[in-house]
Each structure stands twice: as structure tokens, then as C-alpha cells.
């Protein structure tokens, strides 16, 4: 089981990456396209990433690029949500 600190850190990364993709996770939840469980799964997927430091640097360098790096474990989720598809 992941520590609360690790989960919080990766939840922040997921939120930042979604924002860069033009996806407001809270809005998608209110629209019914994203469930709390799917968001939790996204955070857990992020915790398995081998590149969280690279992700942070990428986010800092490209705050509005609109394209996630290939290694992002949630790139498909963000693409679906951005297109208005359910997660």
C-alpha cells in the first residue's frame, strides 16, 4: 500500500497533467464522465510510474503544451476525457 504522502504527491501530478491537457477533473466528475474510482485508479497508475521526477520537470517546462509525454500512464484517460468520453 502506498503512503498517504505518495498518494497525495501523485494526485497532484495527475491533476497538473490533466490541467495541461485541458481537462478539468472536477468538471468531468460533475459531468459524470469520471467516477471517483476511475480518478483513484489514475492516481494509483501514476504511483507506478518510473519517471515521476521527469514528469515534474516536464510539467514545469511545458505548462500549456496540451500533449502528455509518451510515458504518462494516464495519457489515454486524459484524451478520452478531453474528447467527452467516459473514463
Gaussian input, Z-matrix of N, CA and C with variables (Angstrom, degrees):
# hf/3-21g

backbone

0 1
 N
 C     1     B1
 C     2     B2     1     A1
 N     3     B3     2     A2     1     D1
 C     4     B4     3     A3     2     D2
 C     5     B5     4     A4     3     D3
 N     6     B6     5     A5     4     D4
 C     7     B7     6     A6     5     D5
 C     8     B8     7     A7     6     D6
 N     9     B9     8     A8     7     D7
 C    10    B10     9     A9     8     D8
 C    11    B11    10    A10     9     D9
 N    12    B12    11    A11    10    D10
 C    13    B13    12    A12    11    D11
 C    14    B14    13    A13    12    D12
 N    15    B15    14    A14    13    D13
 C    16    B16    15    A15    14    D14
 C    17    B17    16    A16    15    D15
 N    18    B18    17    A17    16    D16
 C    19    B19    18    A18    17    D17
 C    20    B20    19    A19    18    D18
 N    21    B21    20    A20    19    D19
 C    22    B22    21    A21    20    D20
 C    23    B23    22    A22    21    D21
 N    24    B24    23    A23    22    D22
 C    25    B25    24    A24    23    D23
 C    26    B26    25    A25    24    D24
 N    27    B27    26    A26    25    D25
 C    28    B28    27    A27    26    D26
 C    29    B29    28    A28    27    D27
 N    30    B30    29    A29    28    D28
 C    31    B31    30    A30    29    D29
 C    32    B32    31    A31    30    D30
 N    33    B33    32    A32    31    D31
 C    34    B34    33    A33    32    D32
 C    35    B35    34    A34    33    D33
 N    36    B36    35    A35    34    D34
 C    37    B37    36    A36    35    D35
 C    38    B38    37    A37    36    D36
 N    39    B39    38    A38    37    D37
 C    40    B40    39    A39    38    D38
 C    41    B41    40    A40    39    D39
 N    42    B42    41    A41    40    D40
 C    43    B43    42    A42    41    D41
 C    44    B44    43    A43    42    D42
 N    45    B45    44    A44    43    D43
 C    46    B46    45    A45    44    D44
 C    47    B47    46    A46    45    D45
 N    48    B48    47    A47    46    D46
 C    49    B49    48    A48    47    D47
 C    50    B50    49    A49    48    D48
 N    51    B51    50    A50    49    D49
 C    52    B52    51    A51    50    D50
 C    53    B53    52    A52    51    D51
 N    54    B54    53    A53    52    D52
 C    55    B55    54    A54    53    D53
 C    56    B56    55    A55    54    D54
 N    57    B57    56    A56    55    D55
 C    58    B58    57    A57    56    D56
 C    59    B59    58    A58    57    D57
 N    60    B60    59    A59    58    D58
 C    61    B61    60    A60    59    D59
 C    62    B62    61    A61    60    D60
 N    63    B63    62    A62    61    D61
 C    64    B64    63    A63    62    D62
 C    65    B65    64    A64    63    D63
 N    66    B66    65    A65    64    D64
 C    67    B67    66    A66    65    D65
 C    68    B68    67    A67    66    D66
 N    69    B69    68    A68    67    D67
 C    70    B70    69    A69    68    D68
 C    71    B71    70    A70    69    D69
 N    72    B72    71    A71    70    D70
 C    73    B73    72    A72    71    D71
 C    74    B74    73    A73    72    D72
 N    75    B75    74    A74    73    D73
 C    76    B76    75    A75    74    D74
 C    77    B77    76    A76    75    D75
 N    78    B78    77    A77    76    D76
 C    79    B79    78    A78    77    D77
 C    80    B80    79    A79    78    D78
 N    81    B81    80    A80    79    D79
 C    82    B82    81    A81    80    D80
 C    83    B83    82    A82    81    D81
 N    84    B84    83    A83    82    D82
 C    85    B85    84    A84    83    D83
 C    86    B86    85    A85    84    D84
 N    87    B87    86    A86    85    D85
 C    88    B88    87    A87    86    D86
 C    89    B89    88    A88    87    D87
 N    90    B90    89    A89    88    D88
 C    91    B91    90    A90    89    D89
 C    92    B92    91    A91    90    D90
 N    93    B93    92    A92    91    D91
 C    94    B94    93    A93    92    D92
 C    95    B95    94    A94    93    D93
 N    96    B96    95    A95    94    D94
 C    97    B97    96    A96    95    D95
 C    98    B98    97    A97    96    D96
 N    99    B99    98    A98    97    D97
 C   100   B100    99    A99    98    D98
 C   101   B101   100   A100    99    D99
 N   102   B102   101   A101   100   D100
 C   103   B103   102   A102   101   D101
 C   104   B104   103   A103   102   D102
 N   105   B105   104   A104   103   D103
 C   106   B106   105   A105   104   D104
 C   107   B107   106   A106   105   D105
 N   108   B108   107   A107   106   D106
 C   109   B109   108   A108   107   D107
 C   110   B110   109   A109   108   D108
 N   111   B111   110   A110   109   D109
 C   112   B112   111   A111   110   D110
 C   113   B113   112   A112   111   D111
 N   114   B114   113   A113   112   D112
 C   115   B115   114   A114   113   D113
 C   116   B116   115   A115   114   D114
 N   117   B117   116   A116   115   D115
 C   118   B118   117   A117   116   D116
 C   119   B119   118   A118   117   D117
 N   120   B120   119   A119   118   D118
 C   121   B121   120   A120   119   D119
 C   122   B122   121   A121   120   D120
 N   123   B123   122   A122   121   D121
 C   124   B124   123   A123   122   D122
 C   125   B125   124   A124   123   D123
 N   126   B126   125   A125   124   D124
 C   127   B127   126   A126   125   D125
 C   128   B128   127   A127   126   D126
 N   129   B129   128   A128   127   D127
 C   130   B130   129   A129   128   D128
 C   131   B131   130   A130   129   D129
 N   132   B132   131   A131   130   D130
 C   133   B133   132   A132   131   D131
 C   134   B134   133   A133   132   D132
 N   135   B135   134   A134   133   D133
 C   136   B136   135   A135   134   D134
 C   137   B137   136   A136   135   D135
 N   138   B138   137   A137   136   D136
 C   139   B139   138   A138   137   D137
 C   140   B140   139   A139   138   D138
 N   141   B141   140   A140   139   D139
 C   142   B142   141   A141   140   D140
 C   143   B143   142   A142   141   D141
 N   144   B144   143   A143   142   D142
 C   145   B145   144   A144   143   D143
 C   146   B146   145   A145   144   D144
 N   147   B147   146   A146   145   D145
 C   148   B148   147   A147   146   D146
 C   149   B149   148   A148   147   D147
 N   150   B150   149   A149   148   D148
 C   151   B151   150   A150   149   D149
 C   152   B152   151   A151   150   D150
 N   153   B153   152   A152   151   D151
 C   154   B154   153   A153   152   D152
 C   155   B155   154   A154   153   D153
 N   156   B156   155   A155   154   D154
 C   157   B157   156   A156   155   D155
 C   158   B158   157   A157   156   D156
 N   159   B159   158   A158   157   D157
 C   160   B160   159   A159   158   D158
 C   161   B161   160   A160   159   D159
 N   162   B162   161   A161   160   D160
 C   163   B163   162   A162   161   D161
 C   164   B164   163   A163   162   D162
 N   165   B165   164   A164   163   D163
 C   166   B166   165   A165   164   D164
 C   167   B167   166   A166   165   D165
 N   168   B168   167   A167   166   D166
 C   169   B169   168   A168   167   D167
 C   170   B170   169   A169   168   D168
 N   171   B171   170   A170   169   D169
 C   172   B172   171   A171   170   D170
 C   173   B173   172   A172   171   D171
 N   174   B174   173   A173   172   D172
 C   175   B175   174   A174   173   D173
 C   176   B176   175   A175   174   D174
 N   177   B177   176   A176   175   D175
 C   178   B178   177   A177   176   D176
 C   179   B179   178   A178   177   D177
 N   180   B180   179   A179   178   D178
 C   181   B181   180   A180   179   D179
 C   182   B182   181   A181   180   D180
 N   183   B183   182   A182   181   D181
 C   184   B184   183   A183   182   D182
 C   185   B185   184   A184   183   D183
 N   186   B186   185   A185   184   D184
 C   187   B187   186   A186   185   D185
 C   188   B188   187   A187   186   D186
 N   189   B189   188   A188   187   D187
 C   190   B190   189   A189   188   D188
 C   191   B191   190   A190   189   D189
 N   192   B192   191   A191   190   D190
 C   193   B193   192   A192   191   D191
 C   194   B194   193   A193   192   D192
 N   195   B195   194   A194   193   D193
 C   196   B196   195   A195   194   D194
 C   197   B197   196   A196   195   D195
 N   198   B198   197   A197   196   D196
 C   199   B199   198   A198   197   D197
 C   200   B200   199   A199   198   D198
 N   201   B201   200   A200   199   D199
 C   202   B202   201   A201   200   D200
 C   203   B203   202   A202   201   D201
 N   204   B204   203   A203   202   D202
 C   205   B205   204   A204   203   D203
 C   206   B206   205   A205   204   D204
 N   207   B207   206   A206   205   D205
 C   208   B208   207   A207   206   D206
 C   209   B209   208   A208   207   D207
 N   210   B210   209   A209   208   D208
 C   211   B211   210   A210   209   D209
 C   212   B212   211   A211   210   D210
 N   213   B213   212   A212   211   D211
 C   214   B214   213   A213   212   D212
 C   215   B215   214   A214   213   D213
 N   216   B216   215   A215   214   D214
 C   217   B217   216   A216   215   D215
 C   218   B218   217   A217   216   D216
 N   219   B219   218   A218   217   D217
 C   220   B220   219   A219   218   D218
 C   221   B221   220   A220   219   D219
 N   222   B222   221   A221   220   D220
 C   223   B223   222   A222   221   D221
 C   224   B224   223   A223   222   D222
 N   225   B225   224   A224   223   D223
 C   226   B226   225   A225   224   D224
 C   227   B227   226   A226   225   D225
 N   228   B228   227   A227   226   D226
 C   229   B229   228   A228   227   D227
 C   230   B230   229   A229   228   D228
 N   231   B231   230   A230   229   D229
 C   232   B232   231   A231   230   D230
 C   233   B233   232   A232   231   D231
 N   234   B234   233   A233   232   D232
 C   235   B235   234   A234   233   D233
 C   236   B236   235   A235   234   D234
 N   237   B237   236   A236   235   D235
 C   238   B238   237   A237   236   D236
 C   239   B239   238   A238   237   D237
 N   240   B240   239   A239   238   D238
 C   241   B241   240   A240   239   D239
 C   242   B242   241   A241   240   D240
 N   243   B243   242   A242   241   D241
 C   244   B244   243   A243   242   D242
 C   245   B245   244   A244   243   D243
 N   246   B246   245   A245   244   D244
 C   247   B247   246   A246   245   D245
 C   248   B248   247   A247   246   D246
 N   249   B249   248   A248   247   D247
 C   250   B250   249   A249   248   D248
 C   251   B251   250   A250   249   D249
 N   252   B252   251   A251   250   D250
 C   253   B253   252   A252   251   D251
 C   254   B254   253   A253   252   D252
 N   255   B255   254   A254   253   D253
 C   256   B256   255   A255   254   D254
 C   257   B257   256   A256   255   D255
 N   258   B258   257   A257   256   D256
 C   259   B259   258   A258   257   D257
 C   260   B260   259   A259   258   D258

   B1=1.4572
   B2=1.5268
   B3=1.3058
   B4=1.4576
   B5=1.5276
   B6=1.3257
   B7=1.4597
   B8=1.5246
   B9=1.3132
   B10=1.4590
   B11=1.5254
   B12=1.3112
   B13=1.4690
   B14=1.5267
   B15=1.3280
   B16=1.4613
   B17=1.5197
   B18=1.3294
   B19=1.4637
   B20=1.5185
   B21=1.3159
   B22=1.4674
   B23=1.5288
   B24=1.3245
   B25=1.4675
   B26=1.5307
   B27=1.3233
   B28=1.4570
   B29=1.5307
   B30=1.3080
   B31=1.4627
   B32=1.5318
   B33=1.3171
   B34=1.4562
   B35=1.5188
   B36=1.3460
   B37=1.4621
   B38=1.5305
   B39=1.3202
   B40=1.4649
   B41=1.5265
   B42=1.3090
   B43=1.4617
   B44=1.5268
   B45=1.3292
   B46=1.4746
   B47=1.5212
   B48=1.3247
   B49=1.4594
   B50=1.5231
   B51=1.3178
   B52=1.4640
   B53=1.5274
   B54=1.3066
   B55=1.4589
   B56=1.5254
   B57=1.3352
   B58=1.4612
   B59=1.5297
   B60=1.3243
   B61=1.4641
   B62=1.5318
   B63=1.3148
   B64=1.4568
   B65=1.5090
   B66=1.3258
   B67=1.4603
   B68=1.5195
   B69=1.3149
   B70=1.4661
   B71=1.5252
   B72=1.3217
   B73=1.4679
   B74=1.5225
   B75=1.3180
   B76=1.4646
   B77=1.5341
   B78=1.3030
   B79=1.4586
   B80=1.5270
   B81=1.3318
   B82=1.4646
   B83=1.5291
   B84=1.3147
   B85=1.4652
   B86=1.5226
   B87=1.3241
   B88=1.4686
   B89=1.5295
   B90=1.3343
   B91=1.4616
   B92=1.5273
   B93=1.3216
   B94=1.4535
   B95=1.5225
   B96=1.3348
   B97=1.4554
   B98=1.5236
   B99=1.3111
   B100=1.4614
   B101=1.5236
   B102=1.3200
   B103=1.4619
   B104=1.5224
   B105=1.3269
   B106=1.4620
   B107=1.5305
   B108=1.3150
   B109=1.4617
   B110=1.5218
   B111=1.3283
   B112=1.4650
   B113=1.5234
   B114=1.3200
   B115=1.4627
   B116=1.5268
   B117=1.3167
   B118=1.4638
   B119=1.5170
   B120=1.3376
   B121=1.4608
   B122=1.5257
   B123=1.3263
   B124=1.4669
   B125=1.5228
   B126=1.3172
   B127=1.4692
   B128=1.5285
   B129=1.3260
   B130=1.4694
   B131=1.5261
   B132=1.3323
   B133=1.4654
   B134=1.5184
   B135=1.3056
   B136=1.4640
   B137=1.5224
   B138=1.3157
   B139=1.4685
   B140=1.5229
   B141=1.3265
   B142=1.4525
   B143=1.5190
   B144=1.2999
   B145=1.4561
   B146=1.5315
   B147=1.3165
   B148=1.4653
   B149=1.5246
   B150=1.3413
   B151=1.4589
   B152=1.5272
   B153=1.3238
   B154=1.4653
   B155=1.5288
   B156=1.3186
   B157=1.4636
   B158=1.5171
   B159=1.3476
   B160=1.4643
   B161=1.5160
   B162=1.3120
   B163=1.4642
   B164=1.5329
   B165=1.3035
   B166=1.4657
   B167=1.5153
   B168=1.3333
   B169=1.4657
   B170=1.5288
   B171=1.3238
   B172=1.4594
   B173=1.5319
   B174=1.3160
   B175=1.4622
   B176=1.5258
   B177=1.3151
   B178=1.4566
   B179=1.5311
   B180=1.3282
   B181=1.4619
   B182=1.5281
   B183=1.3255
   B184=1.4623
   B185=1.5231
   B186=1.3084
   B187=1.4651
   B188=1.5230
   B189=1.3272
   B190=1.4652
   B191=1.5278
   B192=1.3248
   B193=1.4670
   B194=1.5212
   B195=1.3241
   B196=1.4507
   B197=1.5176
   B198=1.3140
   B199=1.4553
   B200=1.5182
   B201=1.3205
   B202=1.4716
   B203=1.5239
   B204=1.3220
   B205=1.4682
   B206=1.5279
   B207=1.3174
   B208=1.4717
   B209=1.5176
   B210=1.3327
   B211=1.4636
   B212=1.5236
   B213=1.3232
   B214=1.4710
   B215=1.5206
   B216=1.3133
   B217=1.4681
   B218=1.5262
   B219=1.3233
   B220=1.4554
   B221=1.5225
   B222=1.3204
   B223=1.4605
   B224=1.5360
   B225=1.3265
   B226=1.4692
   B227=1.5249
   B228=1.3158
   B229=1.4636
   B230=1.5218
   B231=1.3257
   B232=1.4637
   B233=1.5210
   B234=1.3194
   B235=1.4727
   B236=1.5256
   B237=1.3402
   B238=1.4575
   B239=1.5195
   B240=1.3193
   B241=1.4582
   B242=1.5317
   B243=1.3041
   B244=1.4660
   B245=1.5266
   B246=1.3293
   B247=1.4592
   B248=1.5217
   B249=1.3410
   B250=1.4595
   B251=1.5058
   B252=1.3348
   B253=1.4710
   B254=1.5247
   B255=1.3067
   B256=1.4573
   B257=1.5152
   B258=1.3328
   B259=1.4592
   B260=1.5166
   A1=109.08
   A2=114.72
   A3=121.78
   A4=110.07
   A5=115.98
   A6=119.68
   A7=109.47
   A8=115.83
   A9=120.81
   A10=110.55
   A11=116.58
   A12=120.72
   A13=110.91
   A14=116.70
   A15=121.31
   A16=110.75
   A17=116.70
   A18=120.40
   A19=111.37
   A20=116.71
   A21=120.28
   A22=110.65
   A23=116.43
   A24=120.78
   A25=110.58
   A26=116.59
   A27=120.25
   A28=111.72
   A29=118.24
   A30=120.24
   A31=109.47
   A32=116.08
   A33=120.32
   A34=111.88
   A35=116.53
   A36=120.15
   A37=111.24
   A38=116.97
   A39=120.81
   A40=109.53
   A41=117.40
   A42=120.59
   A43=111.19
   A44=116.66
   A45=120.14
   A46=111.18
   A47=117.18
   A48=120.42
   A49=109.99
   A50=117.50
   A51=120.54
   A52=110.11
   A53=116.79
   A54=121.01
   A55=110.63
   A56=117.00
   A57=121.04
   A58=110.47
   A59=116.03
   A60=120.44
   A61=112.06
   A62=116.95
   A63=120.56
   A64=112.84
   A65=116.40
   A66=122.22
   A67=109.39
   A68=116.04
   A69=122.27
   A70=106.88
   A71=116.36
   A72=120.46
   A73=112.44
   A74=117.39
   A75=120.27
   A76=110.26
   A77=116.81
   A78=120.76
   A79=111.01
   A80=116.39
   A81=120.18
   A82=111.17
   A83=117.05
   A84=119.66
   A85=109.99
   A86=117.15
   A87=120.47
   A88=111.17
   A89=116.96
   A90=121.25
   A91=112.10
   A92=117.26
   A93=121.44
   A94=113.95
   A95=117.19
   A96=120.82
   A97=112.74
   A98=116.64
   A99=122.11
   A100=108.71
   A101=115.89
   A102=120.43
   A103=109.39
   A104=117.37
   A105=119.13
   A106=112.05
   A107=117.14
   A108=120.61
   A109=112.49
   A110=116.50
   A111=120.22
   A112=110.95
   A113=116.65
   A114=119.80
   A115=109.81
   A116=117.04
   A117=120.73
   A118=111.51
   A119=116.25
   A120=120.21
   A121=110.95
   A122=117.02
   A123=120.97
   A124=110.61
   A125=116.31
   A126=120.12
   A127=109.85
   A128=117.02
   A129=119.86
   A130=111.62
   A131=117.02
   A132=119.95
   A133=109.76
   A134=116.79
   A135=121.70
   A136=111.19
   A137=117.57
   A138=119.81
   A139=111.20
   A140=117.60
   A141=121.46
   A142=113.81
   A143=116.75
   A144=121.21
   A145=110.61
   A146=115.13
   A147=120.72
   A148=111.75
   A149=117.62
   A150=121.41
   A151=115.02
   A152=120.68
   A153=118.11
   A154=113.05
   A155=117.38
   A156=119.98
   A157=111.29
   A158=115.93
   A159=120.02
   A160=110.20
   A161=116.54
   A162=121.47
   A163=110.04
   A164=116.70
   A165=119.97
   A166=111.18
   A167=117.00
   A168=120.76
   A169=110.62
   A170=116.51
   A171=121.31
   A172=110.00
   A173=116.06
   A174=120.34
   A175=111.63
   A176=117.22
   A177=120.84
   A178=111.66
   A179=116.24
   A180=120.65
   A181=113.46
   A182=117.37
   A183=122.10
   A184=110.84
   A185=117.53
   A186=118.61
   A187=114.84
   A188=118.85
   A189=119.04
   A190=112.74
   A191=117.13
   A192=119.65
   A193=113.30
   A194=117.77
   A195=120.60
   A196=115.70
   A197=119.19
   A198=122.11
   A199=109.45
   A200=116.18
   A201=120.60
   A202=110.07
   A203=117.11
   A204=119.24
   A205=109.92
   A206=115.37
   A207=121.03
   A208=113.51
   A209=116.89
   A210=119.60
   A211=113.59
   A212=118.09
   A213=120.65
   A214=109.27
   A215=115.53
   A216=121.06
   A217=112.89
   A218=117.05
   A219=120.58
   A220=112.97
   A221=117.26
   A222=120.77
   A223=111.32
   A224=117.95
   A225=120.50
   A226=111.37
   A227=116.85
   A228=120.92
   A229=110.21
   A230=116.55
   A231=119.86
   A232=111.34
   A233=117.51
   A234=121.51
   A235=110.13
   A236=116.86
   A237=119.94
   A238=111.81
   A239=116.33
   A240=119.87
   A241=111.29
   A242=116.18
   A243=120.10
   A244=110.61
   A245=116.51
   A246=122.18
   A247=113.27
   A248=116.90
   A249=121.03
   A250=114.36
   A251=115.99
   A252=120.10
   A253=109.74
   A254=116.26
   A255=121.88
   A256=111.19
   A257=113.78
   A258=119.76
   A259=109.73
   D1=140.09
   D2=-179.54
   D3=-77.17
   D4=148.51
   D5=176.87
   D6=-73.42
   D7=158.58
   D8=178.19
   D9=-59.77
   D10=-37.34
   D11=179.67
   D12=-63.57
   D13=-43.98
   D14=179.08
   D15=-63.84
   D16=-45.33
   D17=179.44
   D18=-61.96
   D19=-42.16
   D20=179.63
   D21=-64.54
   D22=-41.80
   D23=179.08
   D24=-60.73
   D25=-47.43
   D26=-177.93
   D27=-73.00
   D28=-30.68
   D29=173.69
   D30=-61.12
   D31=-39.52
   D32=177.00
   D33=-64.80
   D34=-40.94
   D35=177.57
   D36=-63.93
   D37=-42.50
   D38=178.55
   D39=-61.68
   D40=-44.79
   D41=-179.76
   D42=-63.70
   D43=-44.40
   D44=179.00
   D45=-63.49
   D46=-43.20
   D47=-179.08
   D48=-65.64
   D49=-40.83
   D50=177.60
   D51=-61.39
   D52=-43.76
   D53=-179.98
   D54=-60.04
   D55=-44.05
   D56=178.12
   D57=-61.68
   D58=-32.15
   D59=178.89
   D60=-78.61
   D61=-4.75
   D62=-177.99
   D63=83.13
   D64=23.75
   D65=-177.88
   D66=-113.75
   D67=122.16
   D68=174.66
   D69=-95.61
   D70=104.97
   D71=-174.74
   D72=-60.74
   D73=-39.45
   D74=179.12
   D75=-63.47
   D76=-42.82
   D77=178.41
   D78=-62.83
   D79=-41.85
   D80=179.79
   D81=-65.33
   D82=-32.66
   D83=175.73
   D84=-68.20
   D85=-43.20
   D86=179.53
   D87=-65.20
   D88=-30.89
   D89=177.33
   D90=-77.38
   D91=-9.91
   D92=-179.71
   D93=82.93
   D94=12.04
   D95=179.82
   D96=-88.43
   D97=-17.58
   D98=-178.49
   D99=-133.38
   D100=124.63
   D101=178.22
   D102=-92.87
   D103=158.07
   D104=174.62
   D105=-56.19
   D106=-37.14
   D107=178.70
   D108=-64.26
   D109=-41.40
   D110=178.60
   D111=-66.62
   D112=-36.45
   D113=176.82
   D114=-66.94
   D115=-41.55
   D116=176.32
   D117=-61.13
   D118=-40.01
   D119=177.48
   D120=-63.72
   D121=-37.40
   D122=178.25
   D123=-63.83
   D124=-42.07
   D125=178.54
   D126=-65.01
   D127=-44.02
   D128=178.29
   D129=-62.96
   D130=-38.90
   D131=176.48
   D132=-61.72
   D133=-40.57
   D134=179.20
   D135=-62.95
   D136=-35.98
   D137=-179.26
   D138=-65.25
   D139=-21.93
   D140=178.55
   D141=-86.42
   D142=-0.61
   D143=-178.84
   D144=-69.01
   D145=138.20
   D146=177.95
   D147=-85.46
   D148=-5.04
   D149=-173.75
   D150=-125.11
   D151=39.18
   D152=-176.70
   D153=-61.26
   D154=-34.22
   D155=177.28
   D156=-66.49
   D157=-40.99
   D158=176.50
   D159=-62.87
   D160=-38.90
   D161=179.15
   D162=-61.41
   D163=-45.64
   D164=178.84
   D165=-59.75
   D166=-44.71
   D167=178.84
   D168=-64.10
   D169=-41.02
   D170=178.77
   D171=-61.22
   D172=-46.28
   D173=179.96
   D174=-63.24
   D175=-39.46
   D176=178.99
   D177=-66.55
   D178=-35.18
   D179=-176.56
   D180=-84.21
   D181=-25.12
   D182=-175.09
   D183=-130.75
   D184=66.72
   D185=-174.62
   D186=-68.18
   D187=-10.73
   D188=-178.40
   D189=-143.63
   D190=33.31
   D191=-174.80
   D192=-74.39
   D193=-30.86
   D194=178.88
   D195=82.35
   D196=-1.55
   D197=179.43
   D198=-130.10
   D199=121.90
   D200=-179.65
   D201=-74.31
   D202=152.07
   D203=175.58
   D204=-66.20
   D205=152.42
   D206=-176.80
   D207=-56.60
   D208=-30.84
   D209=-176.14
   D210=-80.71
   D211=-4.31
   D212=-179.68
   D213=-65.59
   D214=125.76
   D215=-178.58
   D216=-75.11
   D217=-7.87
   D218=-178.11
   D219=-116.76
   D220=15.04
   D221=-176.64
   D222=-58.88
   D223=-40.03
   D224=179.61
   D225=-68.34
   D226=-39.11
   D227=177.25
   D228=-59.33
   D229=-48.18
   D230=-179.17
   D231=-63.39
   D232=-39.80
   D233=178.96
   D234=-63.53
   D235=-44.04
   D236=178.36
   D237=-61.53
   D238=-47.25
   D239=-178.89
   D240=-63.89
   D241=-40.46
   D242=179.74
   D243=-63.25
   D244=-34.49
   D245=179.05
   D246=-82.45
   D247=-1.26
   D248=179.24
   D249=83.17
   D250=17.71
   D251=177.60
   D252=-96.11
   D253=148.79
   D254=178.66
   D255=-68.60
   D256=149.10
   D257=177.63
   D258=-90.99

